[in-house]
Amino acid sequence: MTSPFDSYLVKTYINQLRVRYYITHWCLWILQYLTFETRAEIRAFKTMGCDLVGMSTVPEVIAANHASLPVAVLACATNMATGIQEKNTIASTYYKLHKN
């Protein structure tokens, strides 16, 4: 699967985002499994130019392509990664609760 996304849908999304939100560039890094990123991984992703990290996009895109559905992705960030925000993260709370 070399071109999993529908070019018409992607162009439509990008044009609307540019007009409404002035977004001109973004990069989404996809992980293959459900995981919390470490601070080192976040720094590496940032160094590579990534703006967002996602976990579940790839399986859905593969399934939609298998069903011959046109695909485009609109990502929604729901939380800041470890080391980005000052307050406790979901990951740090989880690790503190399950330390022992």
Secondary structure, 3 states (H helix, E strand, C coil): CCCCCCHHHHHHHHHHHHHHHCCCCCCEEECCCCCCCCHHHHHHHHHCCCCEEECCHHHHHHHHHHCCCCCCCCCCCCCCCCCCCCCCCHHHHHHHHCCC
